[in-house]
Amino acid sequence: MTQPPTGDELKACCAAAYSSDVVALLLGDSYHPGGTALTRRLADALALPPGARVLDVASGRGTTALLIADVYGAEVDGVDYSAANTALAQGAAQAAGLTRQVRFTTGDAELLPYPEGVFDAVVCECALCTFPDKAQAATEFARVLTVGGRLGITDVTVAPDRLPPELTGLGARIACIADARPLDQYAEILAAAGLRTLRTERHDQAMLRMIDQIEARLHLLRMTALDRLTAAGVDLDAAPAVLDAARTAVTDGSLGYALLIAEKGGDS
C-alpha cells in the first residue's frame, strides 16, 4: 500500500510546483485569484502605518511583497520554502530598485526564521491552505507579530464533504484545493493561536476568473508549448474535467475564495 506523503514531502512538492515556469505561464504574475487588485484590497484592510514592517509568508516570486513595499512604503520581508523562488524574487527586487525595502529568505512557514514580535503585519496569500500543519503556521504568524499587529489572508475555501473526486488528491492539494478549509474553520485555527478575526469577505468570482484564465492559457499553450506542458507533467486529457469540476464547485458554493483580517491580542 502506498504511504501518504509526509508534511515535508508535501511542502517540497508544492514548492517545486510553484517555482516551475509552467505554473508561471498558467497563472501569470500573481499566483492567486484576484491578482494584484485583491492584494491592494488586503493591504488597505491592514491599515499599514508609514514604514510598517511586513512579512509575506509563502512569498513566491515576490509580487505581493514588492507591491506592498512600492505602493505602501513598507519594509517587507518575504519567506518562501523554495530557494528557486527566493532567488527569482530577489532578482525582481533588484530590477524594481527595491532592495533597500525588501528582503527574501528561504524558510518554512511552520518555523519562521524571525524573532518574536517584530512585524506590524503578516500577509499570506493562497498558501495557508497548502500548509500541512495549519495550526503551527498560525502560531508562527502570531509569534512574529507585534501586539495589535494584523494578519491578512486571502485563501481558497471549501466545503470538504462536497468536493467532487476531481478536486481531491495530491494534484488538487498543490492547486490549493484538497486541503483548503471552510472560512469559519480558518478563523477557528487563527483564534486558537490568539488571532482575533476582524473582517471577512467573499471573493468567489475571483476564483471563477482564474479558472477561466487557466483554461484559456492551457488552450494557447497546447499550440505553443505542448512539450513544456508534457515535461512538467500536466495531464492535458484530465485538465478539462478538473476545470469543469472546479467551475461547478464554485457555482454551487462548495469552492470559493475569501479575504480575512485578524489581529493579535495582548495575551497571545
C-alpha positions in Angstrom: 0.0 0.0 0.0 1.3 3.4 -0.9 2.0 5.6 2.1 0.6 9.1 2.1 3.3 11.9 1.7 4.8 13.3 4.8 4.5 17.0 5.7 8.0 17.8 4.4 7.3 15.9 1.2 4.1 17.9 0.6 6.0 21.1 1.2 8.8 20.2 -1.2 6.2 19.1 -3.8 4.3 22.3 -3.6 7.5 24.4 -3.6 8.7 22.6 -6.7 5.4 23.1 -8.5 5.1 26.8 -7.7 8.7 27.6 -8.8 8.2 26.0 -12.2 8.0 28.1 -15.3 4.8 26.3 -16.5 2.9 27.4 -13.4 4.0 31.0 -14.2 2.8 30.6 -17.7 -0.6 29.4 -16.5 -1.1 31.8 -13.6 0.8 34.9 -14.6 2.5 37.3 -12.1 0.1 36.7 -9.3 -0.3 33.1 -8.2 -3.7 33.6 -6.6 -7.3 34.6 -7.5 -7.9 38.3 -7.6 -4.4 39.2 -8.6 -2.8 42.5 -7.5 -6.2 44.2 -7.2 -7.1 41.8 -4.3 -3.6 42.2 -2.8 -4.2 46.0 -2.7 -7.6 45.4 -1.0 -5.9 43.2 1.5 -3.1 45.7 2.2 -5.7 48.6 2.6 -7.6 46.5 5.1 -4.4 46.1 7.2 -4.2 49.9 7.7 -0.4 49.8 7.5 1.3 52.7 9.2 4.1 54.6 7.4 7.3 52.5 7.5 5.5 49.4 8.7 7.4 46.1 8.9 5.5 43.5 7.0 6.2 39.7 6.5 4.9 38.0 3.4 4.7 34.3 4.1 5.0 32.0 1.0 6.2 35.0 -0.9 6.7 33.1 -4.2 8.4 35.2 -6.9 7.8 38.4 -4.8 4.8 40.0 -6.4 2.9 40.7 -3.2 6.0 41.8 -1.2 7.1 44.2 -3.9 3.7 45.7 -4.4 3.3 46.4 -0.6 6.8 47.9 -0.4 6.3 50.1 -3.5 2.7 51.3 -3.0 2.6 51.4 0.8 6.1 52.4 1.6 6.5 49.4 3.9 9.7 47.5 4.8 8.9 43.9 3.7 10.5 40.5 4.3 9.4 37.6 2.1 9.9 34.0 3.1 9.3 31.0 0.8 10.0 27.3 1.0 11.5 27.3 -2.5 15.1 28.5 -2.9 14.4 29.0 -6.6 11.5 31.4 -5.8 13.7 33.2 -3.3 16.3 33.8 -5.9 13.8 34.9 -8.5 12.1 37.3 -6.0 15.4 38.8 -5.0 16.1 39.4 -8.7 12.8 41.1 -9.1 13.5 43.4 -6.2 16.8 44.4 -7.8 15.1 45.1 -11.1 12.4 47.2 -9.3 15.1 49.1 -7.3 13.6 48.0 -4.0 16.4 46.1 -2.4 16.6 48.6 0.5 13.0 47.9 1.4 12.5 44.2 0.5 14.4 41.1 1.5 13.7 37.5 0.6 14.6 34.4 2.7 14.2 30.7 2.1 12.3 29.2 5.1 9.4 27.2 6.5 6.1 28.9 7.3 5.7 26.4 10.2 9.1 27.5 11.7 9.6 31.2 10.6 13.2 32.4 10.8 12.4 35.6 12.6 12.3 36.7 16.3 9.2 37.3 18.3 7.1 40.4 17.9 9.0 42.2 15.0 6.3 42.6 12.4 3.4 45.1 12.3 1.6 42.9 9.7 1.8 39.4 8.2 0.3 38.5 4.9 -0.2 35.1 3.4 -1.9 34.8 0.0 -3.3 31.5 -1.2 -0.9 29.4 0.8 -2.3 28.6 4.3 -4.5 26.0 2.5 -1.4 24.2 1.4 0.5 24.0 4.7 0.4 20.5 6.3 0.2 21.9 9.8 -2.1 25.0 9.6 -2.3 25.4 13.4 1.5 25.6 13.7 1.7 28.1 10.9 -0.9 30.2 12.6 1.1 30.0 15.9 4.1 31.3 14.0 2.1 34.1 12.4 1.1 35.2 15.9 4.6 34.8 17.4 6.3 37.2 14.9 3.5 39.8 15.1 3.6 42.8 17.5 0.8 43.1 19.9 -2.0 44.7 18.0 -0.4 43.6 14.7 -2.6 42.3 11.9 -2.7 39.2 9.8 -4.1 39.4 6.3 -5.0 36.3 4.4 -6.6 35.6 1.0 -7.2 31.9 0.5 -9.2 29.1 -1.0 -12.3 28.0 0.9 -14.1 24.6 0.5 -16.9 22.5 1.9 -14.7 19.3 2.1 -17.5 16.8 2.2 -18.9 18.3 -1.0 -15.8 18.3 -3.2 -16.0 16.1 -6.3 -13.3 13.4 -6.8 -11.6 15.5 -9.5 -10.7 18.1 -6.8 -9.1 15.7 -4.3 -5.7 14.1 -4.1 -2.1 15.4 -4.3 -2.6 17.4 -7.6 -5.6 19.2 -6.1 -3.6 19.9 -3.0 -0.9 21.6 -4.9 -3.7 23.5 -6.7 -4.7 24.8 -3.3 -8.0 22.9 -3.1 -7.7 19.5 -1.5 -6.7 20.7 2.0 -8.4 24.0 2.0 -11.0 24.7 4.8 -14.3 26.5 5.3 -13.8 30.2 6.1 -15.1 29.8 9.7 -12.5 27.0 10.2 -9.7 29.2 9.2 -11.0 31.7 11.8 -11.1 29.0 14.4 -7.5 28.0 13.6 -6.3 31.6 13.9 -8.3 32.1 17.2 -6.6 29.2 18.8 -3.3 31.0 18.1 -4.5 34.2 19.6 -5.5 36.0 16.4 -9.0 37.5 16.5 -10.8 37.8 13.2 -11.9 41.4 12.5 -13.2 41.1 8.9 -14.0 38.5 6.3 -15.0 39.0 2.6 -16.1 36.5 0.0 -14.4 36.8 -3.4 -15.7 33.7 -5.2 -15.9 35.5 -8.5 -12.1 35.9 -8.5 -11.8 32.1 -8.4 -14.1 31.8 -11.4 -12.0 34.3 -13.3 -8.8 32.4 -12.5 -10.4 29.1 -13.7 -11.3 30.8 -17.0 -7.8 32.2 -17.3 -6.1 28.8 -16.7 -8.5 27.3 -19.3 -7.6 30.0 -21.9 -3.9 29.7 -21.3 -3.9 25.9 -21.4 -5.6 26.2 -24.8 -2.9 28.6 -26.0 -0.1 26.5 -24.5 -1.3 23.4 -26.2 -0.5 25.1 -29.5 2.7 27.0 -28.5 4.4 25.0 -25.7 3.0 21.5 -25.7 6.4 19.9 -25.0 6.8 22.1 -21.9 3.4 21.1 -20.5 4.1 17.4 -21.1 7.5 17.7 -19.5 6.0 19.4 -16.5 3.6 16.5 -16.0 0.4 18.5 -16.9 -2.3 15.9 -17.7 -3.9 17.6 -20.7 -6.5 14.9 -21.0 -7.7 15.3 -17.4 -7.5 19.1 -17.3 -10.9 19.9 -18.9 -12.7 17.7 -16.4 -10.9 19.2 -13.5 -11.6 22.8 -14.6 -15.2 22.0 -15.2 -15.5 20.4 -11.8 -13.9 23.4 -10.2 -16.2 25.8 -12.0 -19.3 23.8 -10.9 -18.0 23.7 -7.3 -17.7 27.5 -7.2 -21.2 27.9 -8.6 -22.7 25.6 -6.0 -20.8 27.1 -3.2 -18.5 24.2 -2.2 -15.4 26.0 -3.5 -14.5 29.7 -3.2 -12.1 32.4 -2.3 -12.0 34.7 0.7 -10.2 37.5 2.4 -9.6 37.5 6.2 -8.1 40.1 8.5 -7.2 39.1 12.1 -5.4 40.9 15.0 -3.0 39.7 17.7 -4.3 40.3 21.2 -2.1 41.1 24.2 -2.4 37.6 25.7 -1.1 35.7 22.6 
